[in-house]
Amino acid sequence: MTEAPTGSSPTLRDVATEAGVSAATASRALNGSTRNVSAEKLALVLQAAAKLGYAPNLSAQATARGSTKTVALIVHDIADPYFAAIAAGAIEGAEAAGLTVTMAVTDRSPERELEIVSTLRGHRPHAIILAGSRIADDEDALAGELRAYEAAGGRVAVVSQPSLPYGTVTVDNRRAAEELAAALVAHGYRRFAVLHGPPALRTSRDRAEGFVAGLAAAGIAGAEQVGTGFTEDGGHAAMTRLLDRGLDGVELVFAVNDVMAIGALRALRDAGLVPGRDLAVAGFDDISAATDVDPALTTVGVPMRAMGRRALDLALADAAEGEVVWLPTTVVLRESTPRRPG
């Protein structure tokens, strides 16, 4: 048994020693984070604190909890409407919980993402949400930083592919692209090209591969592939290259996200062609601008705002390790891919 010296207040270490647990376990038990603290150890810590008359330092406790009343949302590109919609959902959930969302941008750099998470550990936000396609295959360093943040009372959730051991909100990009391909074949299209982003970007890879798989299932062997940036300018550049070397019978171009598709529409108009009439175009995500462009864009509807809200809920609920929430997608056919005569 340990007693605090006469005339001094008991410390957290005194409580841990009395309870027979580590200081980290005592801290988690007393600051309200019961993650990785068994009911038995929690009871021992609370009994020890009561016996010693331990009064927690409220300022230190807030820091340990990460309860700076902020949620850090880390995204690839805030100018991309996809991430803006996810952010709107996360903000909606945070406001309901009395929290404020701060944002950081990685520019799709795994190194920058790791640096941001490392910096955030010192600021102790209440939760960290990572939003965006996983890029690096080796994520040991990132996982290590997140574990250290979590051990100090932080909470983590992910909007992406389920590759990190945290609660994750995602959609089946591959299956959705397969369904889009099937719908377009049923619409009468037979010759396709695909505009995709960097191969290391898993979202781009899954969507491009899924689309080609959907064509194969319909008896169509492949599509011309054009690599480019995962941006509107990237879509414009890729479509321009495709037009410069000749369409060679291509009837429809699928861009793996809507901003790329919108760039492709712009490139068609710049070349004096009419999108939807001279060449059909489809995208993926169903961002708000998909119905503002002319012609309105065929795409796959992704519940981006709901993804942000569910990720916030997962973080605050201490989701089970590896819990994955799959949200549905919907193929949306619009004027950019008119039905071809049979």
C-alpha positions as CSV (number, residue, x, y, z in Angstrom):
1,M,0.0,0.0,0.0
2,T,1.2,3.5,-0.8
3,E,0.3,6.7,1.0
4,A,1.0,10.2,-0.2
5,P,3.6,12.0,1.9
6,T,2.1,14.1,4.8
7,G,0.9,17.5,3.6
8,S,1.0,16.6,-0.1
9,S,-1.8,15.6,-2.5
10,P,-1.9,12.1,-3.9
11,T,-0.7,11.8,-7.5
12,L,-1.9,9.7,-10.4
13,R,1.2,7.5,-9.8
14,D,0.1,7.0,-6.2
15,V,-3.3,5.8,-7.4
16,A,-1.7,3.5,-10.0
17,T,0.6,1.9,-7.4
18,E,-2.3,1.5,-4.9
19,A,-4.4,-0.2,-7.6
20,G,-1.6,-2.3,-8.9
21,V,-1.9,-1.1,-12.5
22,S,0.2,1.0,-14.8
23,A,0.0,4.8,-14.7
24,A,-1.4,4.7,-18.3
25,T,-4.2,2.4,-17.2
26,A,-5.0,4.6,-14.2
27,S,-5.0,7.7,-16.5
28,R,-7.5,6.1,-19.0
29,A,-9.7,4.9,-16.2
30,L,-9.9,8.3,-14.5
31,N,-10.2,10.5,-17.6
32,G,-13.2,8.6,-18.8
33,S,-11.7,6.6,-21.6
34,T,-12.5,3.0,-20.7
35,R,-10.9,1.6,-23.9
36,N,-8.5,-1.2,-23.1
37,V,-9.4,-0.9,-19.4
38,S,-11.2,-4.0,-18.0
39,A,-14.1,-3.6,-15.6
40,E,-11.9,-5.2,-12.8
41,K,-9.1,-2.7,-13.3
42,L,-11.5,0.2,-13.6
43,A,-13.0,-0.8,-10.2
44,L,-9.5,-1.1,-8.6
45,V,-8.5,2.4,-9.9
46,L,-11.7,4.0,-8.7
47,Q,-11.4,2.4,-5.2
48,A,-7.7,3.5,-5.0
49,A,-8.5,7.0,-5.9
50,A,-11.3,7.2,-3.3
51,K,-9.1,5.7,-0.6
52,L,-6.3,8.1,-1.2
53,G,-8.5,11.1,-1.7
54,Y,-7.1,11.7,-5.2
55,A,-8.6,14.7,-7.0
56,P,-7.7,14.8,-10.7
57,N,-6.1,17.9,-12.2
58,L,-9.0,19.0,-14.5
59,S,-6.7,20.7,-16.9
60,A,-4.4,17.7,-17.2
61,Q,-7.4,15.5,-17.5
62,A,-8.8,17.5,-20.4
63,T,-5.5,17.2,-22.1
64,A,-5.3,13.4,-21.5
65,R,-8.8,13.0,-22.9
66,G,-7.9,15.0,-25.9
67,S,-11.0,17.0,-25.0
68,T,-10.0,20.3,-26.5
69,K,-13.5,20.2,-27.9
70,T,-12.1,19.8,-31.4
71,V,-12.2,17.1,-34.1
72,A,-9.3,17.1,-36.6
73,L,-10.5,16.1,-40.1
74,I,-7.6,15.2,-42.4
75,V,-8.5,15.3,-46.1
76,H,-6.6,15.0,-49.4
77,D,-8.0,18.2,-51.1
78,I,-10.5,20.6,-49.6
79,A,-11.1,22.1,-53.0
80,D,-12.5,18.8,-54.2
81,P,-16.3,18.8,-53.6
82,Y,-16.1,15.1,-52.5
83,F,-14.1,16.1,-49.4
84,A,-16.2,19.2,-48.9
85,A,-19.3,17.1,-48.6
86,I,-17.6,14.7,-46.2
87,A,-16.5,17.6,-44.1
88,A,-20.1,19.0,-44.0
89,G,-21.3,15.7,-42.6
90,A,-18.5,15.6,-40.0
91,I,-19.3,19.2,-39.0
92,E,-22.9,18.4,-38.6
93,G,-22.2,15.5,-36.3
94,A,-19.5,17.5,-34.4
95,E,-21.9,20.4,-33.7
96,A,-24.5,18.0,-32.3
97,A,-21.8,16.7,-29.9
98,G,-20.7,20.2,-28.9
99,L,-17.4,19.9,-30.8
100,T,-15.6,22.0,-33.4
101,V,-14.0,20.6,-36.6
102,T,-10.6,21.7,-37.7
103,M,-9.1,20.6,-41.0
104,A,-5.7,19.7,-42.5
105,V,-4.9,18.9,-46.1
106,T,-2.4,16.2,-47.3
107,D,-2.4,16.9,-51.0
108,R,-2.5,13.1,-51.3
109,S,0.9,12.7,-49.8
110,P,1.4,9.8,-47.3
111,E,4.4,11.7,-45.9
112,R,2.4,14.8,-45.3
113,E,-0.4,12.8,-43.7
114,L,2.0,11.2,-41.3
115,E,3.5,14.6,-40.4
116,I,0.0,16.0,-39.7
117,V,-1.0,13.1,-37.5
118,S,2.4,13.4,-35.6
119,T,1.8,17.1,-35.1
120,L,-1.8,16.6,-34.0
121,R,-0.7,14.3,-31.2
122,G,0.8,17.3,-29.5
123,H,-2.4,19.3,-29.8
124,R,-4.6,16.5,-28.5
125,P,-7.9,16.9,-30.5
126,H,-10.8,14.9,-29.1
127,A,-10.8,12.8,-32.3
128,I,-9.0,12.4,-35.6
129,I,-10.8,11.4,-38.8
130,L,-8.8,10.4,-41.8
131,A,-10.7,10.9,-45.1
132,G,-9.5,9.9,-48.5
133,S,-8.2,7.0,-50.5
134,R,-5.4,5.0,-48.9
135,I,-2.2,5.4,-50.9
136,A,0.7,3.8,-49.2
137,D,0.8,0.0,-49.0
138,D,3.0,0.1,-45.9
139,E,1.2,2.1,-43.2
140,D,3.2,0.9,-40.2
141,A,4.5,4.4,-39.3
142,L,1.0,6.0,-39.6
143,A,-0.6,3.2,-37.5
144,G,2.1,3.7,-34.9
145,E,1.4,7.4,-34.6
146,L,-2.3,6.7,-34.4
147,R,-1.8,4.1,-31.7
148,A,0.3,6.6,-29.6
149,Y,-2.5,9.2,-30.0
150,E,-5.1,6.7,-29.1
151,A,-3.2,5.5,-26.0
152,A,-3.3,9.1,-24.7
153,G,-7.1,9.0,-24.9
154,G,-7.7,10.1,-28.5
155,R,-10.2,8.5,-30.8
156,V,-9.8,7.6,-34.5
157,A,-12.1,6.9,-37.4
158,V,-11.5,6.6,-41.2
159,V,-13.4,7.4,-44.4
160,S,-11.6,5.2,-46.9
161,Q,-10.7,1.6,-47.7
162,P,-10.7,-0.6,-44.6
163,S,-6.9,-1.0,-44.3
164,L,-6.3,0.6,-40.9
165,P,-7.4,-1.0,-37.6
166,Y,-10.0,1.6,-36.8
167,G,-13.7,2.2,-37.3
168,T,-14.1,2.8,-41.0
169,V,-16.8,4.1,-43.2
170,T,-16.6,3.1,-46.9
171,V,-18.3,2.2,-50.1
172,D,-17.6,-0.7,-52.5
173,N,-16.0,1.3,-55.3
174,R,-15.2,-1.8,-57.4
175,R,-18.7,-3.2,-57.3
176,A,-20.3,0.2,-57.9
177,A,-18.1,0.7,-61.0
178,E,-19.0,-2.8,-62.2
179,E,-22.7,-1.8,-61.9
180,L,-22.1,1.4,-63.8
181,A,-20.4,-0.5,-66.6
182,A,-23.3,-3.0,-66.8
183,A,-25.9,-0.1,-67.0
184,L,-24.0,1.6,-69.8
185,V,-23.7,-1.6,-71.8
186,A,-27.4,-2.0,-71.4
187,H,-27.8,1.6,-72.7
188,G,-26.2,0.4,-76.0
189,Y,-22.5,1.4,-75.6
190,R,-19.8,-1.0,-76.8
191,R,-16.5,1.0,-77.1
192,F,-15.1,2.6,-73.9
193,A,-12.1,4.5,-72.6
194,V,-11.2,5.0,-68.9
195,L,-9.5,8.1,-67.4
196,H,-7.9,7.1,-64.1
197,G,-5.6,8.6,-61.5
198,P,-2.2,7.4,-60.2
199,P,-2.0,3.6,-59.8
200,A,-1.0,4.0,-56.1
201,L,-4.4,5.7,-55.4
202,R,-6.6,2.8,-54.3
203,T,-9.9,4.5,-55.0
204,S,-8.9,5.2,-58.6
205,R,-7.5,1.7,-59.0
206,D,-10.6,0.0,-57.6
207,R,-13.0,2.0,-59.8
208,A,-11.0,1.5,-63.0
209,E,-10.6,-2.2,-62.4
210,G,-14.2,-2.6,-61.4
211,F,-15.4,-0.8,-64.5
212,V,-13.3,-3.1,-66.8
213,A,-14.5,-6.1,-64.9
214,G,-18.1,-5.0,-65.4
215,L,-17.4,-4.7,-69.2
216,A,-15.9,-8.2,-69.2
217,A,-18.9,-9.6,-67.5
218,A,-21.0,-8.2,-70.3
219,G,-18.8,-9.7,-72.9
220,I,-16.8,-6.6,-73.8
221,A,-13.0,-7.1,-73.8
222,G,-11.4,-4.1,-72.1
223,A,-11.2,-0.4,-72.5
224,E,-8.5,2.1,-73.5
225,Q,-6.8,3.4,-70.4
226,V,-5.5,7.0,-69.9
227,G,-3.6,7.9,-66.7
228,T,-3.8,11.4,-65.4
229,G,-4.2,13.5,-62.2
230,F,-7.1,12.9,-59.9
231,T,-8.4,16.4,-60.6
232,E,-10.5,18.5,-63.0
233,D,-7.4,19.6,-64.8
234,G,-6.2,16.0,-65.0
235,G,-9.5,15.0,-66.6
236,H,-9.1,17.8,-69.1
237,A,-5.6,16.8,-70.0
238,A,-6.4,13.2,-70.4
239,M,-9.4,13.8,-72.6
240,T,-7.3,16.2,-74.7
241,R,-4.6,13.5,-75.2
242,L,-7.3,11.0,-76.1
243,L,-8.8,13.3,-78.7
244,D,-5.3,14.2,-80.1
245,R,-4.5,10.5,-80.8
246,G,-7.9,9.7,-82.2
247,L,-11.0,8.1,-80.6
248,D,-10.8,5.1,-82.8
249,G,-14.4,4.3,-82.3
250,V,-14.6,5.0,-78.6
251,E,-18.2,5.9,-77.8
252,L,-18.1,6.6,-74.0
253,V,-15.4,7.8,-71.6
254,F,-15.6,6.9,-68.0
255,A,-13.6,9.1,-65.6
256,V,-13.1,7.6,-62.1
257,N,-14.4,10.7,-60.3
258,D,-16.8,13.5,-61.2
259,V,-14.3,16.4,-61.2
260,M,-12.2,14.5,-63.8
261,A,-15.3,13.9,-65.8
262,I,-16.2,17.6,-65.7
263,G,-12.7,18.4,-66.9
264,A,-13.3,15.9,-69.7
265,L,-16.5,17.7,-70.7
266,R,-14.6,21.0,-70.8
267,A,-12.0,19.4,-73.1
268,L,-14.7,18.2,-75.5
269,R,-16.2,21.7,-75.8
270,D,-12.7,23.2,-76.2
271,A,-12.3,20.8,-79.2
272,G,-15.6,21.9,-80.7
273,L,-17.4,18.7,-79.8
274,V,-20.8,18.4,-78.1
275,P,-20.6,16.2,-74.9
276,G,-23.3,13.5,-74.9
277,R,-23.8,13.8,-78.7
278,D,-20.3,13.4,-80.1
279,L,-19.0,11.5,-77.1
280,A,-20.6,10.2,-74.0
281,V,-19.0,10.8,-70.6
282,A,-19.6,9.3,-67.1
283,G,-18.1,10.0,-63.7
284,F,-18.3,8.7,-60.1
285,D,-19.4,10.4,-56.8
286,D,-22.4,12.5,-57.8
287,I,-21.0,15.7,-56.5
288,S,-23.4,18.7,-56.5
289,A,-21.9,20.0,-59.8
290,A,-22.8,16.8,-61.6
291,T,-26.3,18.3,-62.2
292,D,-25.0,21.8,-62.9
293,V,-23.0,21.0,-66.0
294,D,-24.5,20.6,-69.4
295,P,-25.3,17.9,-70.1
296,A,-26.0,16.6,-66.6
297,L,-23.5,14.0,-65.7
298,T,-24.1,10.2,-65.5
299,T,-22.3,9.0,-62.4
300,V,-22.4,6.8,-59.3
301,G,-24.1,8.4,-56.3
302,V,-21.9,8.2,-53.1
303,P,-23.4,9.3,-49.8
304,M,-20.5,11.6,-49.0
305,R,-22.2,13.7,-46.3
306,A,-23.5,10.6,-44.6
307,M,-20.0,9.2,-44.6
308,G,-18.6,12.1,-42.8
309,R,-21.4,12.0,-40.2
310,R,-21.0,8.2,-39.6
311,A,-17.3,8.6,-39.3
312,L,-17.8,11.2,-36.5
313,D,-20.2,8.9,-34.8
314,L,-17.8,6.0,-35.0
315,A,-15.0,8.0,-33.4
316,L,-17.2,9.2,-30.6
317,A,-18.7,5.8,-29.9
318,D,-15.3,4.1,-29.5
319,A,-16.0,1.7,-32.4
320,A,-14.7,-1.8,-32.2
321,E,-11.2,-2.3,-33.7
322,G,-11.6,-2.9,-37.4
323,E,-15.4,-2.1,-37.5
324,V,-16.4,-1.3,-41.1
325,V,-19.6,0.5,-42.0
326,W,-20.5,-0.1,-45.7
327,L,-22.8,2.5,-47.2
328,P,-24.8,2.0,-50.4
329,T,-24.1,3.5,-53.8
330,T,-26.5,4.2,-56.7
331,V,-26.0,4.3,-60.5
332,V,-27.5,7.6,-61.8
333,L,-28.0,7.8,-65.6
334,R,-28.3,11.3,-67.0
335,E,-28.0,13.2,-70.3
336,S,-24.3,12.9,-70.7
337,T,-24.8,9.2,-71.7
338,P,-28.0,9.1,-73.8
339,R,-29.3,5.7,-74.8
340,R,-27.8,4.6,-78.1
341,P,-30.1,3.2,-80.8
342,G,-30.2,-0.6,-80.8
